[in-house]
């Protein structure tokens, strides 16, 4: 997907918001995940590729809302294929994702999937945004990235 993340660090539709303005903290706000379009999955992966290819640190916060579901099976497959293709690069210590999944059943499914096919990058799953924001802060500290006041404000502004 062609997108200049340096010149235009955000994308928004009624389905998703991708915000890279406070990199290395990246927000994927999954407003309507079941309705996300193929090109939006491409954008989600392209901002990660942008960081991987430049060896930049990356800690994504993926926010789901209760009752909105998850992405389509074909999109889950696209992510699985990407994880496989980028497996070695994703093992870097400064690359991770924090997922907000309010529904316990979806968190349980993720735990089972991860037992059988662990993702190559650090992945943390939480039930709410405040826990996720704390996890992002912890991950940034773990990788030695400063948490500037702008990143604090950014994390505090993520809708609950």
Phi, psi and omega in degrees: 000126178275113177207132179268093184292338177284318180283326183224087188279011179226155172217139177213138171222183177289348184261326187205150170234129175245123183232111178250018184294336181246037178308135020273358175276120183241136178251128167248103180265102185276083185290313178225075188300327180293338183259000180302139182266162183305316183294335178285326172296318176302321178293319178302316181286327184291326177290326174293316177300320178305315180288316180300311185295334180260004181058035179271147175294156186204121172229107183268141170249114181256110186260121172250148174257149177303134174084002181263353177080200182231171181294160182296158181303320181295330178283324174298321177296319178300318177295317180299317178297318179296316178301320179291314181296324185256015187312307183296315181296327183286349179285353179305148183285345184253034183223123180201173181218141175240123185249127173267115180230096186297326183280124181301324182297319179291323176297320179296318178298316178299318179300317179295313179301315182295331177295322183269335181212082182294134177292150182285349179248158178299130182226125179239134178244131179232167181265347183210166183294316180302320177294321179293317179299319177297320179294321177297315178301316179298318178295318178298317177296318181301320182271003175080022179267135177291146177256091181293157177306328179294325178289320176302312179298318178301310181294322179291340182270354180294127181302144181294000000 
